[in-house]
Amino acid sequence: MKDPLSLKQAILATLHYFDMFDFAPTIKEIEQYLYGWSAPQEAILEAMRALPNVAHAHGFYCLIGRESLAEDRKERIKIAEKLWKRVERFGPLFALCPFVRMASVCNTLAYNNVDEGSDIDLFVVTTPDCMNTARFFMKLLTQIFGVRAHHDKVAGRFCQSFFVTEKTMNLALLAHDFDPHLAYFVLTMKPLFGIKTYRKFLEENEEWAGKYFKRSLTPQTEHMKKYHFAGAFQWMSEKILNLFGAVSEAFFAKFLEKRDFAHEKKFPKSGGIVMRKDIFKFHEHDPREEIAKEFLGRLEKL
């Protein structure tokens, strides 16, 4: 079974999905991230009262026997608050970078499921034919300020391992036949700026990602900012770089590719590493197949 047949099954499916990541959601988060169904909080709460295998503690919900996740969640929220303050502090750096049209926090911090060793994953959209220029300046600025994740320096730093352009925002290009993890990646990400690009991103991913939730993808804009000064600096830097045409992009591409390919050789071939002119995705381990297999197994038992 891939699709829940009732609201109760949808609730259990959602709890099972996040249970795989040791995460106990609130009622608001269950409503936001409900798998395969759409329902208001009141209906969800009523349905959960009839589910003997659902536990509730400290405002969090989990599967029976996993109540310890509620205690863990309280600690993770404190850590997430610290990381979000870091995002707020350094967010303008990304808006400064030429040709960056949207930067979003994704993966664990996007839904506040972090620990002391967590980094801050970013998903970045750039203008076409300028992705490597944008990557170079993001790496440069975060390196200068000492917040770029690299080697064993990871905790609290920004991981810049997923870039696409405005022409490759539809992640169906990378999706597996059954890929709930990538769908949740799209649903949970929190953009920092670039509202027009973000709306277009949701629109382009609606058809394939929306089918996992049986509803439109809800915009997550609570961390969206307008960086006016950064925007002015970005506009000026783009004007200067455009004077060199494609030469500057070719230069930065060559500079980065040498390091990217050297890094790639350290890891086995997998779907986690994609290096194209318009997509850069460098995840040493791509867990999506394992997650899909385990989740499907749990769904079959509902």
C-alpha positions as CSV (number, residue, x, y, z in Angstrom):
1,M,0.0,0.0,0.0
2,K,1.5,3.4,-1.0
3,D,-1.7,5.5,-0.5
4,P,-3.6,5.6,2.8
5,L,-7.2,4.5,2.6
6,S,-8.4,6.6,5.5
7,L,-7.4,9.5,7.6
8,K,-6.3,7.1,10.4
9,Q,-4.0,5.4,8.0
10,A,-2.6,8.7,6.8
11,I,-1.8,9.8,10.4
12,L,-0.1,6.5,11.1
13,A,1.8,6.7,7.8
14,T,3.0,10.2,8.8
15,L,4.1,9.1,12.3
16,H,5.9,6.1,10.8
17,Y,7.7,8.2,8.3
18,F,9.0,10.6,10.9
19,D,9.6,7.8,13.4
20,M,12.3,6.6,11.0
21,F,14.2,9.8,11.8
22,D,13.5,9.7,15.5
23,F,11.1,12.7,15.3
24,A,7.9,13.2,17.2
25,P,5.8,15.9,15.5
26,T,3.3,18.4,17.0
27,I,-0.4,18.4,15.8
28,K,0.4,21.4,13.6
29,E,3.3,19.5,12.0
30,I,1.1,16.5,11.4
31,E,-1.3,18.7,9.6
32,Q,1.4,20.3,7.6
33,Y,3.2,17.1,6.7
34,L,0.3,14.6,6.6
35,Y,1.1,11.9,4.1
36,G,-1.5,10.9,1.5
37,W,-4.4,13.0,2.9
38,S,-5.6,16.4,3.7
39,A,-7.4,17.3,6.9
40,P,-7.7,20.1,9.5
41,Q,-6.2,19.7,13.0
42,E,-9.6,19.1,14.6
43,A,-10.3,16.0,12.4
44,I,-6.7,14.7,12.9
45,L,-7.1,15.0,16.7
46,E,-10.4,13.2,16.6
47,A,-9.0,10.4,14.5
48,M,-6.0,10.0,16.8
49,R,-8.2,9.5,19.8
50,A,-9.3,6.2,18.2
51,L,-5.8,5.0,17.5
52,P,-4.5,2.9,20.4
53,N,-1.0,2.8,18.9
54,V,-0.4,6.5,19.1
55,A,1.1,8.2,22.1
56,H,1.0,11.8,23.2
57,A,3.5,13.5,25.5
58,H,4.5,17.2,26.1
59,G,2.6,18.3,23.0
60,F,4.3,15.8,20.7
61,Y,2.9,12.7,19.0
62,C,4.6,9.4,18.3
63,L,4.0,5.7,18.0
64,I,3.4,3.8,21.2
65,G,6.6,2.7,22.9
66,R,8.5,5.7,21.4
67,E,7.5,8.3,24.0
68,S,11.2,9.1,24.7
69,L,11.2,10.9,21.4
70,A,9.1,13.6,23.0
71,E,11.8,14.3,25.5
72,D,14.4,14.3,22.7
73,R,12.3,16.7,20.8
74,K,12.4,19.3,23.5
75,E,16.2,19.3,23.4
76,R,16.3,19.4,19.6
77,I,14.0,22.4,19.5
78,K,16.6,24.3,21.7
79,I,19.4,23.3,19.3
80,A,17.3,24.3,16.3
81,E,16.6,27.7,17.7
82,K,20.3,28.3,18.0
83,L,20.9,27.2,14.4
84,W,18.0,29.4,13.1
85,K,19.6,32.4,14.8
86,R,22.8,31.5,12.9
87,V,20.8,31.3,9.7
88,E,19.3,34.7,10.4
89,R,22.7,36.2,11.0
90,F,24.4,34.8,7.9
91,G,21.4,34.7,5.5
92,P,22.4,38.0,3.9
93,L,25.6,36.4,2.7
94,F,23.7,34.2,0.3
95,A,21.6,37.1,-1.0
96,L,24.8,39.0,-1.7
97,C,26.1,36.2,-4.0
98,P,25.7,37.0,-7.8
99,F,23.1,35.0,-9.7
100,V,21.5,33.3,-6.6
101,R,17.7,33.5,-6.9
102,M,16.7,31.5,-3.9
103,A,18.4,29.9,-1.0
104,S,16.5,27.5,1.3
105,V,17.2,25.6,4.4
106,C,16.4,21.9,3.8
107,N,16.6,18.5,5.4
108,T,16.8,18.2,9.2
109,L,16.9,21.8,10.3
110,A,13.9,22.6,8.0
111,Y,11.7,20.6,10.4
112,N,13.8,21.2,13.5
113,N,15.1,17.7,13.9
114,V,18.8,18.5,14.7
115,D,21.4,17.6,17.3
116,E,24.6,19.2,18.4
117,G,26.6,17.8,15.5
118,S,24.1,18.9,12.8
119,D,25.1,21.2,9.9
120,I,22.8,23.5,8.0
121,D,21.9,22.1,4.6
122,L,21.1,24.6,1.8
123,F,19.2,24.2,-1.4
124,V,20.1,26.9,-3.9
125,V,18.5,28.1,-7.2
126,T,20.6,30.2,-9.6
127,T,20.1,31.8,-12.9
128,P,20.8,29.6,-15.9
129,D,24.4,29.3,-17.2
130,C,25.7,30.9,-14.0
131,M,25.5,28.1,-11.4
132,N,29.2,27.7,-10.9
133,T,29.7,31.5,-10.5
134,A,27.1,31.4,-7.8
135,R,28.7,28.4,-6.1
136,F,32.1,30.0,-6.1
137,F,31.0,33.1,-4.4
138,M,28.9,31.3,-1.9
139,K,31.9,29.1,-1.0
140,L,34.2,32.1,-0.9
141,L,32.0,34.2,1.4
142,T,31.2,31.4,3.8
143,Q,34.8,30.4,3.9
144,I,35.9,34.0,4.7
145,F,33.3,34.1,7.6
146,G,34.3,30.6,8.8
147,V,30.8,29.1,8.3
148,R,31.4,26.7,5.4
149,A,30.9,23.0,6.2
150,H,33.9,21.0,4.9
151,H,35.9,18.0,6.0
152,D,35.4,17.5,9.8
153,K,34.2,21.1,10.3
154,V,30.5,20.5,10.0
155,A,28.5,21.3,13.2
156,G,26.6,24.6,12.8
157,R,28.1,25.3,9.4
158,F,26.4,25.7,6.0
159,C,26.5,22.7,3.7
160,Q,26.3,23.8,0.1
161,S,25.8,20.5,-1.7
162,F,22.6,21.0,-3.8
163,F,22.3,23.6,-6.6
164,V,19.9,23.8,-9.5
165,T,19.1,26.6,-12.0
166,E,15.8,28.2,-12.8
167,K,15.6,25.8,-15.7
168,T,16.0,22.6,-13.6
169,M,13.9,23.3,-10.5
170,N,11.6,20.4,-11.2
171,L,13.2,17.7,-9.1
172,A,11.2,15.0,-10.9
173,L,14.4,14.9,-12.9
174,L,16.1,13.2,-9.9
175,A,13.1,11.4,-8.3
176,H,12.9,7.6,-8.1
177,D,9.7,5.8,-8.9
178,F,8.7,5.8,-5.2
179,D,10.5,8.7,-3.5
180,P,8.8,10.0,-0.4
181,H,12.0,11.4,1.0
182,L,12.5,13.7,-1.9
183,A,8.9,14.7,-1.8
184,Y,9.2,15.6,1.9
185,F,12.5,17.5,1.0
186,V,10.4,19.7,-1.3
187,L,7.5,20.1,1.2
188,T,9.6,20.9,4.3
189,M,12.3,23.2,2.9
190,K,12.3,26.8,4.3
191,P,13.3,29.5,1.8
192,L,15.3,32.5,3.1
193,F,14.7,34.8,0.2
194,G,13.5,34.7,-3.4
195,I,9.7,34.4,-3.0
196,K,9.0,34.5,-6.8
197,T,11.5,31.8,-7.4
198,Y,10.1,29.7,-4.5
199,R,6.5,30.0,-5.8
200,K,7.7,28.8,-9.2
201,F,9.6,26.0,-7.6
202,L,6.5,24.7,-5.8
203,E,4.5,25.1,-9.0
204,E,7.0,23.0,-11.0
205,N,7.1,20.3,-8.4
206,E,3.4,20.2,-7.7
207,E,2.5,17.4,-10.1
208,W,5.0,14.7,-8.8
209,A,5.5,15.8,-5.2
210,G,1.9,16.7,-4.5
211,K,0.7,13.2,-5.3
212,Y,2.4,12.0,-2.1
213,F,0.3,14.4,0.0
214,K,-2.9,14.5,-2.1
215,R,-3.0,18.3,-1.9
216,S,-1.2,21.4,-3.1
217,L,2.2,22.0,-1.7
218,T,1.9,24.5,1.1
219,P,4.4,27.4,1.0
220,Q,6.7,27.5,4.0
221,T,7.6,31.2,4.2
222,E,8.1,31.9,7.9
223,H,11.8,32.5,7.5
224,M,11.6,34.5,4.3
225,K,13.4,37.9,4.4
226,K,14.0,40.8,2.0
227,Y,17.7,41.8,2.0
228,H,17.5,45.2,0.2
229,F,21.2,46.1,0.7
230,A,22.3,42.6,-0.4
231,G,20.1,42.8,-3.4
232,A,21.7,46.1,-4.5
233,F,25.2,44.6,-4.1
234,Q,24.1,41.5,-6.0
235,W,22.7,43.5,-8.9
236,M,26.0,45.5,-9.1
237,S,28.2,42.4,-9.0
238,E,26.1,40.7,-11.7
239,K,26.5,43.8,-14.0
240,I,30.3,43.6,-13.6
241,L,30.5,39.8,-14.2
242,N,28.2,40.0,-17.2
243,L,30.8,42.3,-18.9
244,F,32.9,39.1,-19.2
245,G,30.0,37.1,-20.7
246,A,30.4,33.3,-20.5
247,V,34.2,33.6,-19.8
248,S,33.7,34.1,-16.1
249,E,31.3,31.2,-15.8
250,A,33.7,28.9,-17.7
251,F,36.6,30.1,-15.4
252,F,34.7,29.3,-12.2
253,A,33.4,26.0,-13.6
254,K,36.9,24.9,-14.4
255,F,38.1,26.0,-10.9
256,L,35.4,24.1,-9.1
257,E,35.3,21.0,-11.3
258,K,38.9,20.1,-10.6
259,R,38.0,20.0,-6.9
260,D,34.6,18.3,-7.4
261,F,36.0,15.5,-9.5
262,A,38.8,14.9,-7.0
263,H,36.3,14.7,-4.2
264,E,34.0,12.4,-6.2
265,K,36.7,9.8,-6.7
266,K,36.7,9.2,-2.9
267,F,33.1,7.9,-3.0
268,P,31.3,5.0,-4.9
269,K,29.0,5.9,-7.8
270,S,25.5,6.7,-6.5
271,G,22.5,8.8,-7.3
272,G,23.7,11.1,-4.5
273,I,26.3,12.7,-6.8
274,V,25.1,14.6,-9.8
275,M,27.4,17.1,-11.5
276,R,26.0,18.8,-14.6
277,K,26.0,22.3,-16.0
278,D,22.6,23.0,-14.5
279,I,22.5,20.6,-11.4
280,F,25.0,20.1,-8.7
281,K,24.1,17.5,-6.1
282,F,26.9,16.2,-4.0
283,H,25.7,13.8,-1.3
284,E,28.2,11.1,-0.5
285,H,25.5,8.8,0.6
286,D,22.0,9.0,-0.9
287,P,19.6,7.2,1.5
288,R,16.5,7.5,-0.5
289,E,16.2,3.9,-1.7
290,E,16.7,2.6,1.9
291,I,14.1,5.1,3.2
292,A,11.6,4.2,0.5
293,K,12.0,0.5,1.2
294,E,11.6,0.8,4.9
295,F,8.7,3.2,4.6
296,L,6.9,1.0,2.1
297,G,7.3,-2.0,4.4
298,R,5.7,0.0,7.2
299,L,2.9,1.1,5.0
300,E,2.1,-2.4,4.0
301,K,1.5,-3.2,7.7
302,L,-1.0,-0.4,8.4
